[in-house]
């Protein structure tokens, strides 16, 4: 099996910066797309940014120019650098990855989610 563990959330003032990381662990063969999603209270989960194994990125319009997604393929880790944070960025941020892994001699593929990390932007 595989596991995604996020870290780096917290409380920050408007205009501040915060960095998130998410590490995948397990008998991993390959990770294709990785991404970050967020869910604010009373709202649906929404895409923040995604990155392919080759480094191509995609961002929600609301975060373009402020957030940067990156990954370290050797460490099976995805990062999200968030700058110029706004109160409306407050949410639980979840990482997501399309992972192929080994189990009992077989290879499986699935989409996995981290447990989420809280980001609060408030003065």
Phi, psi and omega in degrees: 000168180234162180217141174245128181234120180266157174207160173109358179288175178160195181256132180217150179281154175306137183089351181276183183232155179206145177240136177247151173223156181214119182250132176264139179225160182128188180276071188275131174267316184200146172238123176274246182288144171232155182198172175236137175231161178219154178222117177270158180304130177078005181238162177282156175295137182230152178290138174255305181197151175227159178215135178276171179296336178273356176100004177287137186241158177216136183231148168293146181303326185291343183242356181302134180085348180245324182252147176228125176260141177211170179211155174243101185296327180293332181253007179051044186232140175241145184237155172222112175265123184244118179243164178049048185293145181240157177305328180287355173277353179298125183182172166270126182259129181242138171266163189210141180209143176265105193240135169254127185221166179259141174207122179051040176083000178248162179249132181234153177230137177198169177259127185240152182236146171280172185281343179101148177224136185280131172240123180237124180248110185201148176266000000 
